[in-house]
Amino acid sequence: MFAVITAGIAPGLALLCYFYLKDQLDREPLYMVIRSFIFGMLIVFPIMFIQYVLNSEKILTSSVMNNFLANGFLEEFVKWFILMITIYQHTHFDEHYDGIVYGASVSLGFATLENIFYLFSNGLGYAFGRALLPVSSHALFGVIMGYYIGKGKFSFSNLKYRYLSLSFLVPFFLHGSYDYILSAYVNWQYVMLPFMIFLWWFAMQKVKKARMANQV
Protein backbone atom coordinates (compact mmCIF):
# COMPACT_ATOMS: atom_id res chain seq x y z
CA MET A 1 0.00 0.00 0.00
CA PHE A 2 2.78 2.43 0.92
CA ALA A 3 4.63 1.59 -2.30
CA VAL A 4 1.53 2.26 -4.41
CA ILE A 5 0.87 5.61 -2.74
CA THR A 6 4.51 6.62 -3.09
CA ALA A 7 4.63 5.61 -6.76
CA GLY A 8 1.36 7.44 -7.35
CA ILE A 9 2.45 10.68 -5.70
CA ALA A 10 6.11 10.90 -6.76
CA PRO A 11 5.77 11.90 -10.45
CA GLY A 12 3.18 14.58 -9.71
CA LEU A 13 5.23 16.15 -6.93
CA ALA A 14 8.41 16.00 -9.03
CA LEU A 15 6.75 17.82 -11.93
CA LEU A 16 5.13 20.35 -9.60
CA CYS A 17 8.50 21.11 -8.00
CA TYR A 18 10.03 21.51 -11.45
CA PHE A 19 7.53 24.12 -12.61
CA TYR A 20 7.44 25.82 -9.20
CA LEU A 21 11.23 26.22 -9.09
CA LYS A 22 11.20 27.69 -12.60
CA ASP A 23 9.72 30.83 -11.02
CA GLN A 24 12.96 32.42 -9.85
CA LEU A 25 11.81 35.98 -9.24
CA ASP A 26 8.86 35.92 -6.85
CA ARG A 27 7.74 32.40 -6.00
CA GLU A 28 4.19 31.78 -4.91
CA PRO A 29 3.49 30.96 -1.24
CA LEU A 30 3.71 27.22 -0.71
CA TYR A 31 0.37 27.12 1.09
CA MET A 32 -1.30 28.55 -2.03
CA VAL A 33 0.33 25.96 -4.28
CA ILE A 34 -0.62 23.13 -1.89
CA ARG A 35 -4.16 24.53 -1.67
CA SER A 36 -4.48 24.41 -5.46
CA PHE A 37 -3.04 20.88 -5.51
CA ILE A 38 -5.68 19.75 -2.98
CA PHE A 39 -8.46 21.39 -5.00
CA GLY A 40 -7.20 19.39 -7.97
CA MET A 41 -7.40 16.18 -5.95
CA LEU A 42 -10.93 16.93 -4.75
CA ILE A 43 -12.36 17.44 -8.22
CA VAL A 44 -11.47 13.84 -9.10
CA PHE A 45 -14.59 12.61 -7.27
CA PRO A 46 -17.31 14.61 -9.07
CA ILE A 47 -15.57 14.09 -12.42
CA MET A 48 -15.33 10.31 -11.90
CA PHE A 49 -19.00 10.22 -10.89
CA ILE A 50 -20.13 12.13 -13.99
CA GLN A 51 -17.95 9.95 -16.23
CA TYR A 52 -19.40 6.84 -14.61
CA VAL A 53 -22.95 8.03 -15.29
CA LEU A 54 -22.12 8.95 -18.89
CA ASN A 55 -20.56 5.54 -19.44
CA SER A 56 -23.18 3.41 -17.67
CA GLU A 57 -26.09 5.21 -19.31
CA LYS A 58 -24.33 5.10 -22.70
CA ILE A 59 -25.04 8.79 -23.24
CA LEU A 60 -21.99 9.28 -25.46
CA THR A 61 -22.23 6.68 -28.18
CA SER A 62 -18.96 7.17 -30.06
CA SER A 63 -15.35 7.00 -28.94
CA VAL A 64 -14.70 10.48 -30.37
CA MET A 65 -17.48 11.97 -28.25
CA ASN A 66 -16.27 10.07 -25.21
CA ASN A 67 -12.65 11.16 -25.65
CA PHE A 68 -13.38 14.80 -26.36
CA LEU A 69 -16.45 15.39 -24.18
CA ALA A 70 -16.38 12.95 -21.24
CA ASN A 71 -12.62 13.26 -20.85
CA GLY A 72 -11.20 16.34 -22.54
CA PHE A 73 -14.09 18.76 -22.09
CA LEU A 74 -15.23 17.66 -18.65
CA GLU A 75 -11.83 17.38 -16.98
CA GLU A 76 -10.35 20.55 -18.47
CA PHE A 77 -13.49 22.60 -17.84
CA VAL A 78 -13.62 21.66 -14.16
CA LYS A 79 -9.91 22.45 -13.76
CA TRP A 80 -10.41 25.76 -15.58
CA PHE A 81 -13.43 26.59 -13.42
CA ILE A 82 -11.50 25.89 -10.21
CA LEU A 83 -8.65 28.16 -11.34
CA MET A 84 -11.05 30.94 -12.25
CA ILE A 85 -12.94 30.92 -8.95
CA THR A 86 -10.05 30.23 -6.54
CA ILE A 87 -6.98 31.82 -8.16
CA TYR A 88 -7.80 34.30 -10.91
CA GLN A 89 -8.79 37.19 -8.62
CA HIS A 90 -6.40 36.29 -5.79
CA THR A 91 -3.86 38.94 -4.76
CA HIS A 92 -1.01 36.41 -4.99
CA PHE A 93 -1.72 35.99 -8.70
CA ASP A 94 0.32 39.05 -9.65
CA GLU A 95 2.65 37.81 -12.42
CA HIS A 96 2.26 36.02 -15.74
CA TYR A 97 4.15 32.92 -14.59
CA ASP A 98 1.88 32.49 -11.55
CA GLY A 99 -0.82 31.13 -13.83
CA ILE A 100 1.50 28.32 -14.89
CA VAL A 101 2.31 27.42 -11.29
CA TYR A 102 -1.34 27.25 -10.28
CA GLY A 103 -2.46 25.59 -13.51
CA ALA A 104 0.14 22.87 -13.08
CA SER A 105 -0.75 22.52 -9.41
CA VAL A 106 -4.47 21.94 -9.97
CA SER A 107 -3.82 19.58 -12.88
CA LEU A 108 -1.20 17.60 -10.98
CA GLY A 109 -3.46 17.30 -7.94
CA PHE A 110 -6.06 15.76 -10.21
CA ALA A 111 -3.52 13.53 -11.99
CA THR A 112 -1.93 12.37 -8.74
CA LEU A 113 -5.10 11.10 -7.09
CA GLU A 114 -6.27 9.56 -10.37
CA ASN A 115 -2.86 7.87 -10.64
CA ILE A 116 -3.10 6.45 -7.11
CA PHE A 117 -6.54 4.99 -7.84
CA TYR A 118 -5.28 3.47 -11.09
CA LEU A 119 -2.23 1.86 -9.45
CA PHE A 120 -4.35 0.41 -6.65
CA SER A 121 -6.61 -1.17 -9.28
CA ASN A 122 -3.98 -2.33 -11.77
CA GLY A 123 -0.69 -2.67 -9.88
CA LEU A 124 2.73 -1.05 -9.66
CA GLY A 125 3.76 -2.43 -13.03
CA TYR A 126 2.02 0.53 -14.64
CA ALA A 127 3.73 3.20 -12.52
CA PHE A 128 6.47 4.14 -15.01
CA GLY A 129 4.13 4.37 -17.99
CA ARG A 130 1.61 6.38 -16.00
CA ALA A 131 4.32 8.85 -14.98
CA LEU A 132 5.46 9.29 -18.58
CA LEU A 133 2.02 9.72 -20.14
CA PRO A 134 -1.09 10.57 -18.06
CA VAL A 135 0.64 12.44 -15.23
CA SER A 136 3.00 14.44 -17.43
CA SER A 137 0.28 15.20 -20.00
CA HIS A 138 -2.02 16.55 -17.27
CA ALA A 139 0.85 18.72 -16.03
CA LEU A 140 1.39 20.12 -19.53
CA PHE A 141 -2.32 20.75 -20.07
CA GLY A 142 -2.26 22.70 -16.80
CA VAL A 143 0.83 24.68 -17.84
CA ILE A 144 -0.82 25.69 -21.11
CA MET A 145 -4.09 26.55 -19.35
CA GLY A 146 -2.27 28.62 -16.74
CA TYR A 147 -0.24 30.45 -19.36
CA TYR A 148 -3.33 31.69 -21.19
CA ILE A 149 -5.08 32.56 -17.92
CA GLY A 150 -2.05 34.67 -17.01
CA LYS A 151 -2.14 36.33 -20.43
CA GLY A 152 -5.81 37.05 -19.95
CA LYS A 153 -5.37 38.55 -16.51
CA PHE A 154 -2.61 40.93 -17.56
CA SER A 155 -3.93 41.90 -20.99
CA PHE A 156 -6.08 44.85 -22.02
CA SER A 157 -9.82 44.25 -22.21
CA ASN A 158 -9.92 43.66 -25.98
CA LEU A 159 -7.58 40.66 -25.63
CA LYS A 160 -8.57 39.46 -22.16
CA TYR A 161 -11.54 37.30 -23.20
CA ARG A 162 -9.66 35.90 -26.18
CA TYR A 163 -6.91 34.57 -23.92
CA LEU A 164 -9.34 33.32 -21.30
CA SER A 165 -11.22 31.41 -24.01
CA LEU A 166 -7.95 29.91 -25.25
CA SER A 167 -7.07 28.92 -21.68
CA PHE A 168 -9.89 26.39 -21.84
CA LEU A 169 -10.14 25.58 -25.55
CA VAL A 170 -6.47 24.72 -26.18
CA PRO A 171 -6.11 22.23 -23.25
CA PHE A 172 -9.52 20.77 -24.10
CA PHE A 173 -8.47 20.08 -27.70
CA LEU A 174 -5.06 18.69 -26.69
CA HIS A 175 -6.56 16.49 -23.98
CA GLY A 176 -9.22 15.13 -26.31
CA SER A 177 -6.57 14.44 -28.95
CA TYR A 178 -4.42 12.62 -26.40
CA ASP A 179 -7.28 10.32 -25.38
CA TYR A 180 -8.32 9.80 -29.00
CA ILE A 181 -4.81 8.61 -29.91
CA LEU A 182 -4.91 6.05 -27.10
CA SER A 183 -8.26 4.63 -28.15
CA ALA A 184 -8.24 4.95 -31.93
CA TYR A 185 -4.87 3.48 -32.89
CA VAL A 186 -3.76 -0.12 -32.40
CA ASN A 187 -0.10 0.91 -32.43
CA TRP A 188 -0.81 4.10 -30.54
CA GLN A 189 2.80 4.41 -29.33
CA TYR A 190 3.94 5.54 -32.78
CA VAL A 191 1.46 8.40 -32.80
CA MET A 192 1.77 9.23 -29.11
CA LEU A 193 5.54 9.76 -29.21
CA PRO A 194 5.47 12.72 -31.65
CA PHE A 195 2.35 14.06 -29.92
CA MET A 196 4.09 14.08 -26.52
CA ILE A 197 7.23 15.64 -28.00
CA PHE A 198 5.07 18.39 -29.49
CA LEU A 199 3.16 18.80 -26.20
CA TRP A 200 6.37 19.21 -24.19
CA TRP A 201 7.78 21.65 -26.76
CA PHE A 202 4.56 23.69 -26.86
CA ALA A 203 4.24 23.87 -23.05
CA MET A 204 7.89 24.77 -22.53
CA GLN A 205 7.55 27.58 -25.06
CA LYS A 206 4.75 28.94 -22.86
CA VAL A 207 6.96 28.60 -19.78
CA LYS A 208 9.71 30.55 -21.52
CA LYS A 209 7.35 33.31 -22.65
CA ALA A 210 5.77 33.63 -19.19
CA ARG A 211 9.18 33.88 -17.51
CA MET A 212 10.23 36.58 -19.99
CA ALA A 213 7.01 38.49 -19.29
CA ASN A 214 7.80 38.36 -15.56
CA GLN A 215 11.13 40.06 -16.21
CA VAL A 216 9.66 43.00 -18.15
Backbone bond lengths (Angstrom), bond angles and torsions (degrees), N, CA, C in turn:
res aa  C-N    CA-C-N  psi(-1)  N-CA   C-N-CA  omega(-1)  CA-C   N-CA-C  phi
1 M - - - 1.463 - - 1.526 111.12 -
2 F 1.335 116.20 -45.90 1.470 120.13 179.03 1.518 110.63 -62.29
3 A 1.335 116.80 -40.30 1.463 121.05 -179.55 1.527 111.08 -64.18
4 V 1.332 117.25 -39.80 1.461 121.17 179.45 1.526 110.50 -65.27
5 I 1.330 116.27 -46.10 1.464 120.18 -179.64 1.531 110.44 -63.12
6 T 1.329 116.29 -42.82 1.460 120.02 179.11 1.526 111.33 -62.59
7 A 1.338 116.38 -46.52 1.460 120.75 179.63 1.521 111.32 -64.85
8 G 1.325 116.39 -31.44 1.458 120.32 179.76 1.512 113.02 -74.55
9 I 1.328 116.60 -34.46 1.465 121.22 -176.34 1.518 112.57 -85.58
10 A 1.331 117.35 -37.08 1.464 122.12 -169.66 1.529 114.95 -53.51
11 P 1.347 120.32 -50.25 1.472 118.07 -177.23 1.524 113.16 -64.43
12 G 1.330 117.13 -37.63 1.457 120.13 179.14 1.513 112.17 -64.89
13 L 1.331 116.85 -44.60 1.465 120.11 179.13 1.527 111.14 -66.60
14 A 1.333 117.00 -38.25 1.468 119.92 179.57 1.529 110.65 -62.55
15 L 1.333 116.44 -45.20 1.461 119.33 179.69 1.525 111.64 -68.11
16 L 1.321 117.53 -37.43 1.455 120.59 178.04 1.530 110.57 -63.75
17 C 1.326 116.70 -43.28 1.469 120.16 177.13 1.525 110.87 -61.38
18 Y 1.315 116.28 -39.50 1.462 120.44 -179.51 1.526 111.17 -60.25
19 F 1.332 116.87 -50.90 1.460 119.45 -178.20 1.532 111.59 -72.45
20 Y 1.312 117.15 -31.65 1.471 120.17 177.54 1.530 110.74 -65.86
21 L 1.325 117.06 -44.37 1.461 121.09 -177.75 1.522 112.73 -73.39
22 K 1.326 117.35 -13.98 1.464 120.62 174.72 1.525 111.45 -67.49
23 D 1.325 116.50 -22.34 1.471 121.63 178.25 1.523 108.33 -83.69
24 Q 1.310 116.61 94.16 1.460 121.21 -172.07 1.527 113.90 -94.63
25 L 1.329 117.93 -8.36 1.455 119.10 -175.60 1.527 112.41 -92.92
26 D 1.300 116.83 -54.93 1.471 120.35 -175.36 1.524 107.94 -145.40
27 R 1.330 116.07 82.85 1.460 120.58 -175.01 1.523 111.68 -65.86
28 E 1.312 114.02 147.89 1.452 120.97 179.64 1.526 110.69 -71.35
29 P 1.347 117.14 149.36 1.470 119.44 177.20 1.527 110.36 -58.40
30 L 1.318 115.88 137.23 1.467 119.44 -177.61 1.524 111.98 -59.83
31 Y 1.339 116.61 -35.56 1.467 117.74 -177.53 1.531 110.83 -65.35
32 M 1.343 116.78 -30.18 1.467 119.66 177.64 1.524 110.90 -71.51
33 V 1.320 116.28 -39.31 1.465 120.44 179.36 1.529 109.83 -67.13
34 I 1.338 116.60 -44.25 1.467 120.82 178.25 1.528 110.54 -63.18
35 R 1.327 116.42 -40.53 1.468 121.63 177.81 1.529 110.64 -58.42
36 S 1.325 116.93 -45.21 1.465 120.72 178.64 1.526 111.10 -65.36
37 F 1.336 116.53 -38.91 1.460 121.55 177.97 1.529 110.29 -60.79
38 I 1.329 116.74 -42.88 1.472 121.11 179.73 1.524 110.79 -67.01
39 F 1.338 117.12 -41.12 1.467 119.55 175.09 1.525 110.11 -56.60
40 G 1.340 116.04 -42.36 1.452 120.05 178.58 1.515 112.38 -61.41
41 M 1.327 116.83 -37.99 1.465 120.51 177.46 1.528 110.79 -67.06
42 L 1.311 117.06 -40.43 1.468 120.58 -175.53 1.522 112.81 -66.74
43 I 1.339 116.71 -32.13 1.463 117.73 -176.93 1.528 112.32 -74.33
44 V 1.326 117.43 -8.77 1.470 119.87 175.43 1.523 110.57 -57.37
45 F 1.335 117.36 -40.91 1.471 120.96 -172.46 1.525 112.98 -66.63
46 P 1.344 119.81 -51.31 1.474 117.31 177.90 1.528 112.59 -65.48
47 I 1.331 117.46 -34.59 1.467 119.73 179.36 1.526 110.43 -65.84
48 M 1.337 117.24 -45.54 1.463 120.22 178.62 1.523 111.27 -61.68
49 F 1.323 117.11 -37.71 1.463 120.48 179.51 1.530 110.57 -64.96
50 I 1.332 116.90 -46.86 1.465 120.79 179.88 1.528 110.15 -62.85
51 Q 1.327 116.80 -43.03 1.465 119.90 179.00 1.530 111.25 -63.58
52 Y 1.320 116.02 -37.72 1.472 119.67 177.13 1.529 111.16 -62.46
53 V 1.324 116.44 -44.03 1.468 120.51 179.38 1.527 110.28 -63.93
54 L 1.333 116.65 -45.99 1.462 120.22 179.81 1.525 111.36 -59.49
55 N 1.335 115.66 -38.77 1.459 119.80 -178.32 1.540 111.81 -75.07
56 S 1.319 116.83 -45.58 1.468 119.94 -176.31 1.520 112.36 -69.34
57 E 1.339 116.34 -32.53 1.461 120.29 179.33 1.527 112.40 -88.42
58 K 1.341 115.56 -2.47 1.471 121.63 -179.95 1.527 111.71 52.49
59 I 1.335 114.80 46.33 1.466 120.58 -179.19 1.527 110.78 -73.93
60 L 1.331 116.38 -38.43 1.462 120.80 177.92 1.523 107.74 -101.00
61 T 1.303 116.21 113.17 1.458 120.61 -167.93 1.526 114.82 -90.86
62 S 1.320 117.95 -13.44 1.466 119.52 -179.33 1.517 110.19 -118.85
63 S 1.325 116.03 155.95 1.465 120.07 179.77 1.520 111.05 -66.53
64 V 1.326 117.69 -32.83 1.475 120.37 178.21 1.519 110.07 -63.02
65 M 1.331 116.77 -47.10 1.465 120.48 178.82 1.520 110.61 -62.76
66 N 1.321 116.72 -40.58 1.457 120.08 -179.72 1.529 111.28 -64.65
67 N 1.333 116.25 -44.91 1.462 120.15 -178.41 1.522 112.39 -66.32
68 F 1.323 115.98 -43.34 1.462 119.33 -174.23 1.530 113.43 -86.97
69 L 1.329 117.94 -30.47 1.462 119.59 -177.61 1.526 112.54 -98.39
70 A 1.339 117.66 -55.61 1.466 120.30 -177.34 1.516 111.71 -67.81
71 N 1.332 117.45 -31.75 1.461 120.04 -178.97 1.526 111.42 -102.33
72 G 1.327 116.84 -67.21 1.457 119.91 -174.71 1.513 113.66 -60.51
73 F 1.339 117.01 -55.32 1.465 120.30 -176.86 1.521 111.46 -64.53
74 L 1.317 117.03 -52.70 1.458 120.87 -174.16 1.526 111.85 -61.47
75 E 1.315 117.18 -51.46 1.466 120.16 -175.78 1.525 111.66 -65.89
76 E 1.337 117.21 -44.87 1.461 118.82 -177.51 1.524 111.72 -72.34
77 F 1.333 117.55 -32.58 1.463 118.65 177.85 1.523 111.14 -66.25
78 V 1.324 116.99 -43.77 1.470 118.89 -178.94 1.521 110.39 -65.47
79 K 1.327 117.65 -40.59 1.472 120.23 176.33 1.532 110.55 -61.92
80 W 1.335 116.12 -44.87 1.464 121.25 179.12 1.526 110.55 -61.18
81 F 1.324 116.72 -43.19 1.460 121.43 -179.62 1.529 111.06 -62.31
82 I 1.329 116.23 -43.49 1.465 120.20 178.66 1.524 111.28 -61.36
83 L 1.326 116.71 -43.02 1.469 120.13 178.29 1.525 111.27 -63.26
84 M 1.315 116.44 -40.23 1.465 119.57 -177.35 1.519 112.04 -68.78
85 I 1.329 118.37 -35.63 1.465 119.18 -175.85 1.528 112.96 -91.19
86 T 1.330 118.01 -21.36 1.473 118.95 -176.42 1.527 113.86 -108.16
87 I 1.336 117.36 -22.10 1.464 120.22 -172.35 1.523 113.67 -120.88
88 Y 1.318 117.54 -39.17 1.466 121.46 -167.85 1.526 112.81 -53.86
89 Q 1.321 117.87 -43.44 1.464 121.10 -177.81 1.532 113.01 -94.54
90 H 1.310 118.05 2.79 1.458 120.77 -175.79 1.524 110.94 -71.62
91 T 1.328 116.38 143.77 1.471 120.70 -177.50 1.532 112.65 -64.74
92 H 1.327 117.29 -25.70 1.467 119.53 178.91 1.530 112.54 -74.65
93 F 1.315 116.84 -15.27 1.460 120.35 176.22 1.530 107.03 -85.55
94 D 1.329 115.89 82.86 1.463 120.29 -173.02 1.530 113.71 -125.41
95 E 1.337 117.27 10.38 1.462 121.80 176.53 1.531 109.83 -142.95
96 H 1.332 115.40 156.68 1.460 120.02 -179.45 1.532 111.94 -56.32
97 Y 1.331 117.14 -44.36 1.461 120.27 -173.69 1.531 111.96 -68.94
98 D 1.317 117.67 -20.68 1.465 120.35 -179.68 1.521 111.58 -58.73
99 G 1.334 116.44 -34.76 1.459 119.42 178.15 1.517 111.89 -60.67
100 I 1.326 116.69 -37.59 1.464 120.80 178.59 1.516 110.75 -66.48
101 V 1.314 117.58 -42.72 1.465 121.31 179.41 1.521 110.43 -60.29
102 Y 1.328 116.87 -48.68 1.458 119.99 -177.24 1.526 112.10 -73.50
103 G 1.333 116.90 -35.12 1.456 119.58 176.53 1.517 111.43 -63.31
104 A 1.328 116.13 -44.74 1.462 120.36 177.66 1.521 110.71 -64.85
105 S 1.325 116.84 -38.03 1.458 120.93 -177.65 1.524 111.88 -64.47
106 V 1.330 117.52 -48.24 1.465 120.59 178.85 1.527 110.36 -62.85
107 S 1.327 116.73 -45.92 1.458 120.65 -178.77 1.518 112.14 -63.48
108 L 1.327 116.69 -40.27 1.464 120.04 -179.08 1.524 111.95 -74.41
109 G 1.326 117.88 -28.64 1.461 119.45 172.09 1.515 110.21 -62.41
110 F 1.336 115.24 -45.44 1.465 120.32 177.04 1.528 110.95 -61.30
111 A 1.338 116.48 -49.56 1.461 121.12 -176.07 1.525 111.99 -64.60
112 T 1.326 116.59 -34.46 1.462 120.44 -177.45 1.526 111.65 -67.60
113 L 1.329 116.95 -48.25 1.466 118.57 -179.91 1.523 110.77 -67.75
114 E 1.324 117.13 -39.63 1.461 120.73 175.69 1.528 110.52 -59.83
115 N 1.329 116.39 -39.57 1.460 121.66 179.64 1.534 111.53 -65.62
116 I 1.322 116.40 -41.73 1.469 120.46 178.31 1.526 110.30 -61.23
117 F 1.330 116.69 -46.83 1.465 120.50 178.53 1.524 110.84 -58.99
118 Y 1.330 116.16 -43.25 1.468 120.07 -178.24 1.524 111.10 -64.18
119 L 1.329 117.73 -43.16 1.458 120.95 -178.63 1.527 111.77 -69.22
120 F 1.313 117.59 -33.40 1.464 120.08 174.69 1.539 110.55 -63.84
121 S 1.333 115.73 -36.86 1.469 119.69 -177.62 1.515 113.01 -80.23
122 N 1.340 117.17 -33.53 1.465 120.16 -170.01 1.521 115.26 -118.21
123 G 1.333 118.12 -11.54 1.457 120.30 174.65 1.520 114.50 102.58
124 L 1.325 114.79 162.13 1.461 122.18 -176.49 1.524 113.36 -68.25
125 G 1.321 116.97 -16.78 1.458 119.71 -179.62 1.519 113.51 -60.52
126 Y 1.327 116.12 -19.56 1.465 120.39 -179.36 1.527 112.86 -94.39
127 A 1.319 118.33 -0.54 1.460 121.47 -171.13 1.522 112.38 -60.67
128 F 1.338 117.80 -45.19 1.461 120.41 -176.66 1.528 111.15 -66.03
129 G 1.323 116.21 -46.35 1.461 119.81 179.31 1.514 112.56 -63.71
130 R 1.327 116.97 -37.53 1.464 120.79 177.67 1.523 110.93 -65.34
131 A 1.328 117.12 -38.07 1.469 120.28 178.79 1.523 111.07 -65.31
132 L 1.349 115.90 -40.32 1.463 120.23 -177.32 1.524 112.87 -71.84
133 L 1.335 117.10 -35.04 1.464 118.94 -172.53 1.535 113.44 -108.72
134 P 1.337 120.68 -76.40 1.469 117.72 -173.57 1.529 114.54 -61.24
135 V 1.323 117.53 -44.58 1.472 118.93 -176.46 1.524 110.71 -67.01
136 S 1.328 116.80 -47.75 1.467 118.65 -178.23 1.526 111.11 -68.01
137 S 1.331 118.34 -36.10 1.467 119.22 179.33 1.529 110.54 -65.83
138 H 1.326 118.06 -41.29 1.465 120.24 176.23 1.530 110.57 -60.43
139 A 1.324 116.62 -41.72 1.466 119.70 177.81 1.522 110.74 -58.61
140 L 1.322 116.94 -44.03 1.462 121.26 -177.10 1.523 111.73 -71.22
141 F 1.341 117.33 -36.34 1.466 119.16 173.34 1.532 109.80 -60.37
142 G 1.333 116.16 -40.79 1.465 120.33 179.50 1.515 112.53 -66.91
143 V 1.326 117.02 -38.64 1.469 121.52 177.34 1.522 110.08 -60.90
144 I 1.326 115.87 -46.84 1.471 120.48 -178.67 1.523 110.37 -65.77
145 M 1.338 116.82 -42.89 1.458 120.43 177.16 1.529 110.86 -60.23
146 G 1.322 116.29 -47.27 1.460 120.36 -178.87 1.512 112.88 -64.61
147 Y 1.329 116.88 -34.46 1.465 119.87 178.36 1.522 110.49 -61.34
148 Y 1.330 116.67 -48.74 1.463 119.33 -177.54 1.529 112.04 -70.86
149 I 1.335 117.16 -30.93 1.469 119.00 174.28 1.528 109.86 -64.44
150 G 1.340 116.47 -42.09 1.457 120.00 176.38 1.513 112.02 -62.16
151 K 1.335 117.12 -41.90 1.460 120.54 176.88 1.524 110.64 -61.61
152 G 1.325 115.84 -40.41 1.453 119.21 179.54 1.512 112.37 -65.26
153 K 1.312 116.60 -41.77 1.467 120.18 -177.00 1.525 111.77 -65.26
154 F 1.321 116.75 -36.93 1.462 119.79 -173.55 1.523 112.74 -106.92
155 S 1.326 117.06 22.65 1.456 121.29 176.05 1.523 109.92 -108.14
156 F 1.332 115.56 161.30 1.456 120.72 175.26 1.529 109.47 -68.59
157 S 1.320 115.94 162.18 1.462 121.03 -169.83 1.525 113.56 -58.51
158 N 1.339 118.62 -31.86 1.461 119.52 -177.29 1.527 112.45 -71.48
159 L 1.335 118.05 -18.36 1.461 121.58 177.80 1.530 112.88 -107.50
160 K 1.321 116.36 -16.89 1.464 121.34 -173.23 1.532 111.57 -54.91
161 Y 1.329 116.97 -52.24 1.467 120.05 -174.03 1.527 111.38 -72.29
162 R 1.325 116.62 -26.38 1.461 119.34 175.06 1.526 110.02 -64.19
163 Y 1.325 116.35 -47.81 1.466 119.68 -179.42 1.517 111.90 -68.05
164 L 1.317 117.37 -38.11 1.464 119.65 179.13 1.528 110.83 -66.59
165 S 1.331 117.26 -34.08 1.467 120.10 174.65 1.524 110.50 -66.29
166 L 1.325 116.48 -43.28 1.462 120.61 179.06 1.527 111.35 -64.30
167 S 1.332 116.76 -30.03 1.467 120.08 -178.10 1.527 111.52 -63.74
168 F 1.315 116.83 -24.28 1.462 120.15 173.77 1.528 111.95 -97.42
169 L 1.328 117.22 -45.17 1.462 121.16 -171.16 1.525 113.02 -66.46
170 V 1.328 117.94 -39.65 1.465 119.86 -177.74 1.540 111.16 -68.19
171 P 1.348 119.78 -50.69 1.476 118.68 175.80 1.526 112.99 -60.63
172 F 1.326 117.02 -37.33 1.471 120.35 178.11 1.527 110.79 -59.43
173 F 1.332 117.50 -47.73 1.461 120.85 -179.67 1.530 111.22 -65.37
174 L 1.322 117.26 -42.79 1.467 120.46 -179.40 1.526 111.18 -66.16
175 H 1.326 116.26 -41.41 1.468 120.62 179.70 1.529 110.70 -64.83
176 G 1.328 116.06 -45.36 1.451 119.30 178.28 1.523 111.91 -62.06
177 S 1.327 116.46 -38.39 1.461 120.75 178.43 1.520 110.95 -65.71
178 Y 1.322 116.41 -40.83 1.463 121.69 178.09 1.533 110.56 -58.59
179 D 1.331 116.77 -49.48 1.464 120.41 -179.22 1.523 111.77 -67.58
180 Y 1.331 116.35 -34.95 1.465 119.64 178.63 1.524 110.90 -64.26
181 I 1.331 117.20 -41.17 1.467 121.05 178.26 1.527 110.48 -59.01
182 L 1.321 116.76 -43.36 1.464 120.91 -178.99 1.521 112.42 -63.56
183 S 1.324 116.62 -35.50 1.469 119.36 -173.69 1.520 113.87 -95.50
184 A 1.326 117.70 -24.00 1.460 119.83 -170.76 1.521 113.94 -95.00
185 Y 1.314 117.44 -19.12 1.465 120.37 -175.10 1.528 110.78 -113.60
186 V 1.326 116.12 133.05 1.461 120.16 176.39 1.519 109.92 -66.00
187 N 1.314 116.70 -50.09 1.469 121.91 175.85 1.527 109.25 -96.43
188 W 1.319 114.48 63.36 1.465 119.99 -173.01 1.529 112.89 -64.18
189 Q 1.338 117.14 -22.07 1.469 120.06 -177.84 1.526 111.69 -59.55
190 Y 1.342 116.95 -34.87 1.455 120.89 -176.50 1.530 112.42 -72.38
191 V 1.313 116.02 -24.03 1.461 120.53 176.44 1.525 110.36 -91.64
192 M 1.331 115.46 -35.09 1.461 119.80 -177.34 1.525 112.34 -67.84
193 L 1.318 118.02 -36.37 1.462 120.27 -178.25 1.527 112.13 -58.17
194 P 1.352 119.75 -54.13 1.469 118.15 177.65 1.525 112.84 -64.65
195 F 1.346 116.62 -32.62 1.470 118.80 177.72 1.524 110.83 -62.80
196 M 1.343 117.79 -45.28 1.459 120.73 -179.22 1.527 111.81 -68.72
197 I 1.326 117.25 -34.87 1.466 120.02 175.37 1.531 110.01 -62.36
198 F 1.341 115.32 -45.48 1.465 119.38 176.75 1.525 111.37 -61.43
199 L 1.344 116.60 -43.43 1.462 120.89 -177.79 1.522 111.27 -61.93
200 W 1.336 116.96 -44.17 1.465 120.36 177.10 1.528 110.73 -62.99
201 W 1.337 116.38 -44.78 1.468 119.95 179.96 1.531 110.74 -61.07
202 F 1.335 116.30 -46.70 1.459 121.26 -177.73 1.530 110.98 -62.48
203 A 1.330 117.10 -45.83 1.464 121.17 -179.23 1.524 111.25 -65.76
204 M 1.323 117.20 -41.40 1.468 119.27 -178.75 1.525 111.78 -69.83
205 Q 1.319 117.34 -27.78 1.464 119.50 171.96 1.526 110.39 -63.46
206 K 1.329 116.34 -38.88 1.467 120.50 177.73 1.531 111.08 -67.39
207 V 1.318 116.46 -38.80 1.469 120.49 176.10 1.525 109.85 -60.14
208 K 1.302 116.66 -47.01 1.470 121.82 -179.70 1.525 111.38 -60.54
209 K 1.333 116.81 -45.37 1.462 120.55 -179.16 1.530 111.32 -65.52
210 A 1.342 116.41 -40.20 1.467 119.58 -179.69 1.528 111.09 -66.70
211 R 1.315 117.32 -39.54 1.464 120.78 178.16 1.525 110.30 -65.32
212 M 1.323 117.76 -38.82 1.467 120.90 177.96 1.515 110.80 -65.94
213 A 1.358 116.85 -38.13 1.456 120.54 178.45 1.516 111.14 -65.66
214 N 1.346 117.29 -33.63 1.460 120.77 176.92 1.522 112.39 -63.45
215 Q 1.332 116.35 -29.57 1.456 120.88 -174.28 1.535 113.29 -86.92
216 V 1.348 115.50 -8.34 1.473 119.08 -179.25 1.519 110.13 -74.38
